[in-house]
Amino acid sequence: NGATNVIDAVFGLKMEETLTCDELSTAATAGDDGDKDAMDTTDSNALVEPPVTTYDLHRKLVCNIQGGSDASSQVNITHIAEGIQLSLTGKLEKYSDALGRNAQWTRSQKIARLPPYMVVQFGRFYWKATPDSQDHAGVKCKVMKPVGFQGVLDAYEFCSDKVKKVLKVSRDKAAAEEEDRVAKKLRGEGDADDKKEEAAAMEAEMTGDEEEDAALQAALAMSIAPEIEPQGPVGPGLPADFQGLYELFAVVTHKGRDADGGHYMGWVKADNSDSRKADDKKREKIGDTDEDNDDWFVFDDDEVSPCKTEDILKLKGGGDWHMSYLNFYRAKK
């Protein structure tokens, strides 16, 4: 799995990073448009330099927060998925062998191996330069803007094409099963007892000829069905039918406007929330949403108090209340 210790085995994300030279693609486009001057000033080798792909092991994803009151920001992040996607892309200056000088490159990262537990850090704190100050030392600042999140994080869009291909098999299967369940419910076939009685009656009435016909039909269906390549798990400790969904089970928050001060607290999901999953009808929902309002506990130093999922979702920031700094997720089975 590429992990040499317990921490990397539990939290480690294998990241695939691809660097593409922006100036080379521009030169190629200019040549295609028949710009003779551009072709004359461009080395022919510059048009064939391949992208650079490397792999590294990370222990967390970062939610990059931009926008808000910063007029220079071009992206306004309001949700955790947007911030993660932003952190996986960027620009940098790097030497180009084809051009023989430094050039602008585009950086793109994808998850090549998923972990059983995932940590997301919100980029709440940053260093702000103060060129007009007397000492030019700069100051530590905190981003107060709200960034929302839900009880489930879908990692599918952050993954490499190879991982997506594996996840898609389970996701398509789950979607088909859900459509079938909804269709049967609309037809009034949702009662489990009726289903069992109907299946037993059909089995009792089936004769030898009918069994033979059913076997022939099944063989025919298998022969014309598209062959699906067997897929393995996309990470250590993950089931083969994992869909890329992660359940929020713990949060670390920071309260205060000072990056060097404030107060940290821990919020943890109660174990009994998982034990109630067998009976979804009794689970409390948040308003008109499908979000389960499960039991949580908040740890304020030595004081422990109960709370609910709706309280956790309010930790998105935007004021002087506690705001999420670290979100902990576990693979949803």
C-alpha positions as CSV (number, residue, x, y, z in Angstrom):
1,N,0.0,0.0,0.0
2,G,3.0,2.3,0.2
3,A,2.5,3.0,3.9
4,T,5.4,2.4,6.3
5,N,3.6,3.3,9.5
6,V,0.2,3.1,11.1
7,I,-0.6,6.8,10.6
8,D,0.0,6.6,6.8
9,A,-2.0,3.4,6.6
10,V,-5.0,5.0,8.3
11,F,-4.9,8.6,6.9
12,G,-2.5,8.3,4.0
13,L,-3.6,9.6,0.6
14,K,-1.5,8.6,-2.5
15,M,-1.6,11.8,-4.6
16,E,-1.0,11.9,-8.4
17,E,0.4,15.2,-9.4
18,T,0.6,16.3,-13.1
19,L,2.5,19.4,-14.3
20,T,1.7,20.8,-17.7
21,C,3.7,23.6,-19.3
22,D,1.3,26.5,-20.2
23,E,3.6,28.2,-22.6
24,L,4.2,25.1,-24.7
25,S,0.5,24.6,-25.3
26,T,0.2,28.2,-26.3
27,A,3.1,27.8,-28.7
28,A,1.4,24.8,-30.3
29,T,-1.9,26.6,-30.7
30,A,-0.1,29.5,-32.4
31,G,1.5,27.1,-34.8
32,D,-1.8,25.5,-35.6
33,D,-3.2,28.9,-36.5
34,G,-0.5,29.5,-39.0
35,D,1.3,32.2,-37.1
36,K,4.7,32.0,-38.9
37,D,6.4,34.5,-36.5
38,A,5.4,32.3,-33.5
39,M,6.7,29.2,-35.2
40,D,10.0,30.9,-36.1
41,T,10.6,31.9,-32.5
42,T,9.6,28.5,-31.0
43,D,11.9,25.6,-30.8
44,S,10.3,22.5,-32.4
45,N,11.3,20.5,-29.3
46,A,9.1,22.8,-27.3
47,L,6.0,21.3,-28.8
48,V,6.6,17.8,-27.7
49,E,7.6,18.1,-24.0
50,P,5.3,15.6,-22.1
51,P,3.5,16.5,-18.9
52,V,5.4,15.5,-15.7
53,T,3.6,13.1,-13.4
54,T,4.8,12.3,-9.9
55,Y,3.3,10.5,-6.8
56,D,3.5,11.5,-3.2
57,L,1.9,10.5,0.1
58,H,-0.3,13.1,2.0
59,R,-2.0,12.8,5.3
60,K,-4.8,15.3,4.7
61,L,-6.7,17.3,2.2
62,V,-6.8,21.1,2.4
63,C,-9.9,23.3,1.9
64,N,-8.4,26.4,0.3
65,I,-10.5,29.4,1.3
66,Q,-10.6,32.4,-1.0
67,G,-13.0,35.3,-1.8
68,G,-15.0,37.1,0.9
69,S,-13.8,40.7,1.4
70,D,-10.5,40.2,-0.5
71,A,-11.0,42.2,-3.7
72,S,-8.1,40.5,-5.4
73,S,-9.6,37.0,-5.0
74,Q,-11.0,35.6,-8.1
75,V,-12.8,32.6,-6.6
76,N,-15.4,32.7,-3.8
77,I,-15.4,29.5,-1.8
78,T,-18.7,28.7,0.0
79,H,-18.5,24.9,0.3
80,I,-15.9,22.4,1.4
81,A,-15.9,20.6,-1.9
82,E,-15.1,23.8,-3.8
83,G,-12.2,24.6,-1.4
84,I,-10.7,21.1,-1.8
85,Q,-10.9,21.2,-5.6
86,L,-9.2,24.6,-5.6
87,S,-6.3,23.3,-3.4
88,L,-5.7,20.5,-5.9
89,T,-5.0,22.9,-8.8
90,G,-2.7,25.9,-9.2
91,K,0.1,27.6,-11.1
92,L,3.9,27.5,-10.5
93,E,7.1,28.5,-12.1
94,K,9.4,25.6,-13.2
95,Y,12.3,25.0,-15.5
96,S,11.3,23.7,-19.0
97,D,13.8,21.5,-20.7
98,A,12.2,22.2,-24.1
99,L,12.3,25.9,-23.7
100,G,15.6,26.0,-21.8
101,R,14.3,28.5,-19.2
102,N,11.7,28.9,-16.5
103,A,8.1,28.8,-17.6
104,Q,4.6,28.8,-16.1
105,W,3.2,25.4,-15.4
106,T,-0.3,24.2,-14.3
107,R,-0.4,21.9,-11.3
108,S,-3.2,19.3,-11.0
109,Q,-3.5,16.7,-8.2
110,K,-5.8,13.7,-8.0
111,I,-6.2,11.0,-5.4
112,A,-4.6,7.7,-6.6
113,R,-5.4,5.8,-3.4
114,L,-8.1,6.5,-0.8
115,P,-7.7,6.0,3.0
116,P,-10.1,4.5,5.5
117,Y,-10.1,7.8,7.4
118,M,-9.8,11.2,5.8
119,V,-8.8,14.6,7.3
120,V,-9.7,17.9,5.8
121,Q,-8.0,21.1,7.1
122,F,-9.7,24.4,6.5
123,G,-7.2,27.1,5.5
124,R,-8.4,29.5,8.2
125,F,-5.0,31.0,9.1
126,Y,-2.5,32.7,6.8
127,W,0.4,35.2,6.9
128,K,-0.4,38.7,5.6
129,A,2.5,40.9,4.5
130,T,2.6,44.5,5.9
131,P,5.0,46.4,3.6
132,D,3.7,49.8,4.9
133,S,4.5,48.9,8.5
134,Q,7.6,50.1,10.3
135,D,9.1,46.6,10.8
136,H,7.7,45.0,7.6
137,A,7.3,41.8,9.6
138,G,3.7,40.9,8.6
139,V,0.9,39.6,10.8
140,K,-1.0,36.3,11.3
141,C,-4.6,36.5,10.2
142,K,-7.7,34.3,10.4
143,V,-10.3,33.9,7.6
144,M,-13.7,34.3,9.2
145,K,-15.9,33.7,6.1
146,P,-18.4,30.8,6.2
147,V,-17.6,27.5,4.4
148,G,-20.4,25.0,4.6
149,F,-20.2,21.2,4.8
150,Q,-22.6,18.2,5.2
151,G,-22.5,15.0,7.1
152,V,-21.2,13.1,4.1
153,L,-18.3,14.0,1.8
154,D,-18.1,12.6,-1.7
155,A,-14.5,12.1,-2.8
156,Y,-15.3,10.9,-6.3
157,E,-14.5,14.1,-8.1
158,F,-11.1,14.4,-6.4
159,C,-9.9,11.0,-7.6
160,S,-7.8,9.9,-10.6
161,D,-9.4,8.4,-13.6
162,K,-8.3,4.9,-12.5
163,V,-9.9,5.2,-9.1
164,K,-13.0,6.8,-10.6
165,K,-13.4,3.8,-12.9
166,V,-13.4,1.4,-9.9
167,L,-15.8,3.6,-7.8
168,K,-18.2,4.0,-10.7
169,V,-19.0,0.3,-10.8
170,S,-20.3,0.4,-7.2
171,R,-22.0,3.8,-7.6
172,D,-23.9,2.7,-10.8
173,K,-25.0,-0.5,-9.0
174,A,-26.2,1.4,-6.0
175,A,-28.0,3.9,-8.2
176,A,-29.8,1.1,-10.1
177,E,-30.8,-0.6,-6.9
178,E,-32.2,2.7,-5.5
179,E,-34.2,3.3,-8.7
180,D,-35.6,-0.2,-8.6
181,R,-36.5,0.2,-4.9
182,V,-38.3,3.5,-5.7
183,A,-40.1,2.0,-8.7
184,K,-41.4,-0.9,-6.6
185,K,-42.5,1.4,-3.9
186,L,-44.5,3.5,-6.4
187,R,-46.1,0.3,-7.7
188,G,-47.1,-0.6,-4.2
189,E,-44.7,-3.5,-3.9
190,G,-42.8,-2.2,-1.0
191,D,-44.2,-4.5,1.7
192,A,-41.5,-7.1,2.5
193,D,-44.1,-9.7,3.7
194,D,-46.0,-9.5,0.4
195,K,-42.8,-10.0,-1.5
196,K,-41.9,-13.1,0.5
197,E,-45.3,-14.6,0.0
198,E,-45.3,-13.9,-3.7
199,A,-41.8,-15.4,-4.1
200,A,-42.9,-18.5,-2.2
201,A,-46.0,-18.9,-4.3
202,M,-44.1,-18.5,-7.6
203,E,-41.5,-21.1,-6.5
204,A,-44.2,-23.6,-5.6
205,E,-45.9,-23.2,-8.9
206,M,-42.8,-23.5,-11.0
207,T,-42.6,-26.8,-12.9
208,G,-39.6,-28.6,-14.3
209,D,-40.2,-27.0,-17.8
210,E,-40.4,-23.6,-16.3
211,E,-37.2,-24.1,-14.4
212,E,-35.5,-25.1,-17.6
213,D,-36.9,-22.0,-19.4
214,A,-35.6,-19.8,-16.5
215,A,-32.2,-21.3,-16.7
216,L,-32.0,-20.7,-20.5
217,Q,-33.1,-17.1,-20.0
218,A,-30.5,-16.6,-17.4
219,A,-27.8,-18.0,-19.6
220,L,-28.9,-15.8,-22.5
221,A,-28.8,-12.7,-20.2
222,M,-25.3,-13.6,-19.1
223,S,-24.1,-14.1,-22.7
224,I,-25.3,-10.7,-23.9
225,A,-24.5,-8.7,-20.8
226,P,-21.3,-6.5,-21.0
227,E,-18.4,-8.1,-19.3
228,I,-17.4,-6.2,-16.2
229,E,-13.8,-6.5,-15.2
230,P,-13.5,-7.4,-11.5
231,Q,-12.3,-4.5,-9.4
232,G,-10.3,-4.5,-6.2
233,P,-10.5,-2.1,-3.3
234,V,-9.2,1.5,-4.0
235,G,-7.3,1.7,-0.7
236,P,-6.3,-0.2,2.4
237,G,-9.2,-1.2,4.7
238,L,-11.8,-0.3,2.2
239,P,-14.5,-2.7,0.9
240,A,-14.5,-3.8,-2.7
241,D,-17.9,-2.1,-3.3
242,F,-16.8,1.3,-1.8
243,Q,-18.5,4.3,-3.5
244,G,-16.1,7.0,-2.4
245,L,-18.4,8.4,0.3
246,Y,-17.0,9.5,3.7
247,E,-19.0,10.1,6.9
248,L,-18.2,13.0,9.2
249,F,-17.6,11.7,12.7
250,A,-15.4,14.3,14.4
251,V,-14.6,18.1,14.2
252,V,-12.0,20.3,15.8
253,T,-13.1,24.0,16.0
254,H,-11.4,27.3,16.8
255,K,-13.2,30.2,18.4
256,G,-11.7,33.7,18.3
257,R,-10.3,36.3,15.8
258,D,-6.7,35.9,16.9
259,A,-4.6,33.3,15.2
260,D,-2.2,33.2,18.2
261,G,-5.1,32.8,20.7
262,G,-8.7,31.7,20.9
263,H,-10.1,28.4,22.1
264,Y,-10.1,24.9,20.5
265,M,-12.8,22.4,21.1
266,G,-13.6,18.8,20.0
267,W,-16.9,17.5,18.6
268,V,-17.4,13.7,18.3
269,K,-20.3,11.7,16.9
270,A,-22.0,9.3,19.4
271,D,-21.7,5.6,18.8
272,N,-25.4,5.1,19.2
273,S,-26.0,7.1,16.0
274,D,-24.5,4.2,14.0
275,S,-26.4,1.5,15.9
276,R,-29.7,3.1,14.8
277,K,-28.9,2.8,11.1
278,A,-30.9,-0.4,10.9
279,D,-34.1,1.5,11.5
280,D,-34.0,4.5,9.3
281,K,-37.7,5.3,9.9
282,K,-37.0,6.3,13.5
283,R,-34.1,8.5,12.6
284,E,-34.6,12.2,13.1
285,K,-34.1,14.5,10.1
286,I,-32.9,18.1,10.0
287,G,-35.9,20.1,8.8
288,D,-37.0,19.1,5.3
289,T,-33.6,17.7,4.3
290,D,-32.4,14.1,4.2
291,E,-29.6,14.9,6.7
292,D,-29.8,12.6,9.8
293,N,-29.9,14.6,13.0
294,D,-27.7,12.2,15.0
295,D,-26.3,12.5,18.5
296,W,-22.9,14.2,19.1
297,F,-20.8,15.3,22.1
298,V,-18.8,18.5,22.4
299,F,-15.7,18.4,24.5
300,D,-14.9,21.8,26.1
301,D,-11.8,21.1,28.2
302,D,-13.1,18.9,31.0
303,E,-16.8,19.6,30.3
304,V,-18.7,17.3,28.0
305,S,-22.2,18.2,26.6
306,P,-24.6,16.5,24.2
307,C,-25.5,18.1,20.8
308,K,-26.9,17.2,17.5
309,T,-25.8,17.1,13.8
310,E,-27.6,20.4,13.2
311,D,-25.3,22.0,15.7
312,I,-22.3,20.6,13.9
313,L,-23.4,22.0,10.5
314,K,-23.5,25.5,12.1
315,L,-19.7,25.3,12.7
316,K,-19.1,26.7,9.2
317,G,-17.9,30.1,10.3
318,G,-18.9,33.6,9.4
319,G,-19.0,35.1,12.9
320,D,-17.5,34.8,16.4
321,W,-18.9,31.4,17.1
322,H,-16.8,28.2,16.9
323,M,-15.8,27.3,13.4
324,S,-14.4,24.1,11.9
325,Y,-10.7,23.9,11.5
326,L,-10.3,20.1,11.1
327,N,-12.9,17.7,9.8
328,F,-12.5,14.0,10.3
329,Y,-14.2,11.5,8.0
330,R,-14.4,7.7,7.9
331,A,-15.3,5.6,4.9
332,K,-19.0,5.0,4.7
333,K,-19.7,1.3,4.5
